[in-house]
Amino acid sequence: MDPTSPENNDAKHQQNVVVMRHGDRIDNFEPFWITTATRPWDPPLVEAGRLRAFRTGRKLKTNLGFPIHRVFVSPFLRCIQTASEVVSALCAVNDGPDIVSIEYGLCEMLNREAIRRVSVPKDGNFGFNIAELHALLPAGTVDRAVKPVYEELPQWEETVMGARTRYERVIKTLADKYPSENLLLVTHGEGVGVSVSAFLEDITVDAVEYCAYSQLRRHVFHKNKSFTAGEFEVLTHNGRTGIGYKIPMANGAMDDAM
């Protein structure tokens, strides 16, 4: 029996959650793309973004020191494509994740801070076809039966603080839903920032590069088919994996975290 299984009556282990941003999106490299796009709010990756995502997947396998059991991904195309490349990389070197699921709660902030107003669909329908998105993920990895934490997109226009609360909630809820498994969450820049700022007191995240990722870890204690968990510890160092953040100094100024 797996010692981290909740069926084990008395077990303790460390759960890891990796939160990753998507790769390089086309509209930031080809400014006229939006003028002919049928879905201007949902840009795909450029080829360099696909390559970056695949290489990041290889880096995760090499550097993390633990397997990824389950992947959750935002429904936006750039995240789906990123997850596809990362999962392919992980599977190519064995010990890849068995299950990939789409999670609305990991979606982009639905406000003008993140999406240009001219790109928003006029009828408010972002029009995600989940079956088509599933088809873009590696064959045999999709679990269509998983119930998402958020069963639909947030309403336009959500506040920045509302989006940050959403990201924090979905990280915690997914971890609690699968306490025996290590998770990879593929989301957007703000979501990755929240994965650091929500669990490090007074931190200000000021940079999240394409395919940047954070790592969270907590102790999980299983007993009699139930569990309790400690607080998440942020293992991500400033600048190491594409995330830059600052901490307050004694005089109230901000300084780069060490």
Residue pairs with C-beta under 8 A, 6 or more apart in sequence:
1 7
1 8
2 8
2 180
3 11
3 13
4 11
4 13
4 180
4 220
4 222
5 11
5 180
5 222
6 179
6 180
6 222
6 225
6 226
6 227
7 225
8 222
9 222
9 223
9 224
9 225
10 222
10 223
11 221
11 222
11 223
12 219
12 220
12 221
12 222
13 180
13 219
13 220
13 222
14 217
14 218
14 219
14 220
15 175
15 179
15 180
15 181
15 182
15 183
15 217
15 218
15 219
15 220
15 229
16 64
16 66
16 182
16 183
16 215
16 216
16 217
17 171
17 174
17 175
17 182
17 183
17 184
17 185
17 195
17 215
17 216
17 217
17 232
18 60
18 64
18 68
18 182
18 183
18 184
18 185
18 213
18 214
18 215
18 216
19 171
19 185
19 187
19 191
19 192
19 195
19 213
19 214
19 216
20 56
20 82
20 86
20 184
20 185
20 186
20 187
20 192
20 211
20 212
20 213
20 214
21 186
21 187
21 188
21 189
21 191
21 192
21 208
21 209
21 210
21 211
21 212
21 213
21 242
22 45
22 49
22 53
22 74
22 76
22 78
22 79
22 81
22 82
22 186
22 187
22 188
22 210
22 211
23 45
23 48
23 49
23 50
23 52
23 53
23 56
23 78
23 81
23 82
23 85
23 210
23 211
24 45
24 46
24 48
24 49
24 52
24 210
25 43
25 44
25 45
25 46
25 49
25 78
25 210
26 33
26 43
26 44
26 45
26 46
26 49
27 33
27 34
27 37
27 40
27 43
29 46
29 48
30 46
33 43
34 40
34 43
34 116
34 118
34 119
37 43
39 77
39 127
40 116
40 118
40 119
41 115
41 119
41 120
41 121
41 126
42 76
42 77
42 78
42 126
43 77
43 78
44 77
44 78
44 81
45 53
45 78
45 81
45 82
49 78
49 81
49 82
49 210
49 211
50 81
50 85
52 210
52 211
53 81
53 82
53 84
53 85
53 86
53 89
53 211
54 85
54 86
54 88
54 89
55 89
56 86
56 89
56 211
56 213
57 85
57 86
57 87
57 88
57 89
57 90
58 89
58 92
58 93
60 68
60 86
60 89
60 90
60 184
60 213
61 89
61 90
61 93
61 95
64 215
66 182
67 95
67 97
67 182
68 90
68 96
68 97
68 182
68 183
68 184
69 97
69 98
69 99
69 178
69 181
69 182
69 183
70 97
70 98
70 99
70 100
70 101
70 178
70 181
70 182
70 183
70 184
71 83
71 86
71 87
71 97
71 99
71 100
71 101
71 141
71 183
71 184
71 185
71 186
72 100
72 101
72 102
72 103
72 106
72 174
72 183
72 184
72 185
72 186
73 79
73 80
73 82
73 83
73 100
73 101
73 102
73 103
73 106
73 137
73 185
73 186
73 187
74 80
74 102
74 103
74 104
74 106
74 107
74 108
74 186
74 187
74 188
74 191
75 102
75 104
75 107
75 128
75 130
75 133
75 153
76 107
76 108
76 188
77 133
77 136
79 106
79 186
79 187
79 188
80 102
80 133
80 136
80 137
81 136
82 186
82 211
83 100
83 137
83 186
84 136
84 137
84 138
86 184
86 186
87 96
87 97
87 100
87 137
87 138
87 141
88 138
90 96
90 97
91 97
91 138
91 141
96 141
97 141
97 184
98 141
99 141
99 142
99 143
99 146
100 137
100 138
100 141
100 142
100 143
101 142
101 143
101 146
101 148
102 130
102 133
102 134
102 148
103 148
103 149
103 150
103 170
103 174
103 185
104 148
104 149
104 150
104 151
104 152
104 153
105 148
105 149
105 150
105 166
105 167
105 169
105 170
105 173
106 167
106 170
106 185
106 186
106 187
106 188
106 191
107 150
107 153
107 154
107 187
107 188
108 114
108 115
108 188
108 190
109 115
109 158
109 160
109 163
109 188
109 190
110 153
110 154
110 155
110 156
110 157
110 158
110 163
111 156
111 157
111 158
111 159
111 160
111 163
112 157
113 160
114 163
114 188
114 190
120 156
121 127
124 156
126 153
128 153
134 142
134 144
149 169
149 170
149 173
149 174
149 177
150 166
150 170
154 162
154 163
154 166
158 166
160 190
163 190
164 190
164 194
164 197
164 198
167 187
167 190
167 191
167 194
167 195
167 198
168 194
168 198
170 185
171 185
171 194
171 195
171 198
171 216
174 183
174 185
175 183
175 216
175 218
175 229
175 232
176 229
179 220
179 222
179 227
179 229
180 220
180 222
185 191
185 195
189 208
189 212
190 208
192 208
192 212
192 213
192 214
192 243
193 205
193 208
193 243
195 214
195 216
195 234
196 203
196 205
196 214
196 234
196 236
196 243
196 245
197 203
197 204
197 205
197 245
199 216
199 231
199 232
199 233
199 234
200 234
200 245
200 247
202 247
202 248
203 245
203 246
203 247
203 257
204 245
204 246
204 247
204 254
205 243
205 244
205 245
206 244
206 245
206 246
207 242
207 243
207 244
207 245
208 242
208 243
208 244
209 242
209 243
210 242
211 242
212 241
212 242
212 243
213 236
213 241
213 242
213 243
214 234
214 236
214 241
214 243
215 234
215 235
215 236
215 241
216 232
216 233
216 234
216 235
217 232
217 233
217 235
218 229
218 230
218 231
218 232
218 233
219 229
219 230
220 227
220 228
220 229
220 230
221 227
221 228
221 229
236 243
237 257
237 258
238 244
238 245
238 256
238 257
238 258
239 256
244 256
245 257
246 254
246 255
246 256
246 257
247 254
247 255
247 256
247 257
248 254
248 255
249 255
